[in-house]
Amino acid sequence: MFSGRDVRSDFPTLHQQVNGKPLVYLDNAATAQKPRVVIDALSRFYERDNANVHRGLHALSNRATEAYEGARARVAKFINAADPAEIIFTRGTTESINLVASSWGGANLKPGDVILLTEMEHHSNLVPWQLIAQRTGAKLRFVPVAGANVEGGLDLSGLNALLTPEVKLFAFTHVSNTLGVINPVAKLCAQARARGIITVIDGAQSIGHMPVDVRALGCDFYAFSGHKMAGVTGIGALYGRRTLLDAMPPYQGGGGMISVVEYQQSKWKPSPERFEAGTPNFADAVALGVACDYLDSIGRDAIARHDAALAQEAYQRLATLPGIRLLGPTGERSGLVSFAFADVHAHDIVTFADEDGIALRGGHHCNQPLMRKLSLTSTTRASFYLYNTAEEIDVLVKSLQRILKFFTG
Ligand code: C6P
């Protein structure tokens, strides 16, 4: 409940039975459900306004272009970017990070340079840097995680020593999708900035769950996906500081991103068009703008408090289960809890919980190196969003008790 508002009624998917039980959707870190207003906005666009953007001179094309550029301005406002031209629409976090790695990295990195990452990065904020390191001769370096269960998140005691003059870029996640830890990203940006190091924040797990102000955070780039913030799949964005974007070469070539094309060479448009080659995903971008409106109508501070309270309660309740290993901080955490049992595989837990109508995620969560570091192969994860309730935690705990009894007697 948010000030008496029943947000569950806004989400059609939630009102169904799974295996004869009411659905308990706790896989929000993988993807969130969509409110009716977002689904309707997408249908409405296709029913009324659909035409290619930036290309036509007819009424529908003008309407579609206006809606698309309106969505860009809305997303810019959502994260307090200084200028809509600092928002590049992409397929999501993964593509946004690949864009920075390939374009900024390809143009700026040379042998001997260092890309600083952390040991808790999702593969999407690791593999693109491995690829550009191979192309340019740069090296990867990692800020370590602390403690056996990583209760403390990142070990920042040695950060100053890691930020050597060879470090040209520092990329880190805002919220870990496996640990639930919220990193002190503003502080990390400030330390990097003081040394002229470019910063990239992976915002996949923060964007829909807390207020995000890229100027207050002081980052150079911020990458996120629409589908984790009540938007539809296939759309996300990269925020980039205007001065950096204007100096970066295109990521892909094609229509829409050029000013002049000759047989042997071409000239590019400025950002954002420079980075949006081909027909962009305008319909989903329009729906993303509506998702921003929806989340702001509820209030991101309130959503952050709600998610954190549920995760805290889940953490306390799960801690009473025999043999459980809970990952991440004991104190402040984002809206997810990740756990493991020595005798029951995460995939078995997820499959059995599904019998009780509960959607969880089990696996390495695209965090293989972190799993290895924790001497685990997988965890089970429950992740919460604005429509989840304390009653659903009851259902989860009872289901886990049943599963443990089945496997361990
Ligand atoms: N994590 C999860 O279940 P895409 O796939 O591009 O929308 O987001 C990638 C991504 C990047 N960084 C972090 C921290 C993430 O959590 C994710 C997506 C999902 O945890 C799918 S693996």
Boltz pocket constraint, residues with backbone or C-beta under 6 A from the ligand:
constraints:
  - pocket:
      binder: B
      contacts: [[A, 29], [A, 30], [A, 31], [A, 91], [A, 92], [A, 93], [A, 94], [A, 95], [A, 122], [A, 124], [A, 125], [A, 173], [A, 175], [A, 176], [A, 177], [A, 202], [A, 204], [A, 205], [A, 225], [A, 361], [A, 365], [A, 366]]
      max_distance: 6.0
